[in-house]
Amino acid sequence: MAVPIVMTKEEREAFLADVHTAVISIPEEGRGPVTV
């Protein structure tokens, strides 16, 4: 079942005002991954 990805203006503003954390890890040959 597909969920529509539509937010009201109030939902969008509340989402953007919240704190979010992201992590990206990029593997490099011969080294450990670079993670930030």
N, C-alpha and C positions, 0 to 999 in steps of 0.2 A: 504494500500500500504506500503510495507516494504521499509525502507530507508537503503541503504548499509552503514555500519559503517566502512568505509575505509578512511584513511587520507593519503595525500601525506606527505613526509618528511617535507616539508615546512609548511603545515597545522598543523602537529603534534607539530613542534617546536614553532610555533606561539601560539598554544593553551597552551602548557606547560610554555611559557614565560609570559602568562597573569596572572593576579591576580584572585584567586578563593576563595570563602568563602563557608563554609559548617557548618551546625548546626545539632547536633544529640541530641535527647531528649529520655531519658530512664525512663519510669515510675517505681516507687517503691511502693509496697503496703504499705498503711499507711502514705505515704509521698508524697510530690509533686515530679514531674519529675525532674531528674537531666539533665540539659541542658548545653551543652558546644559548 
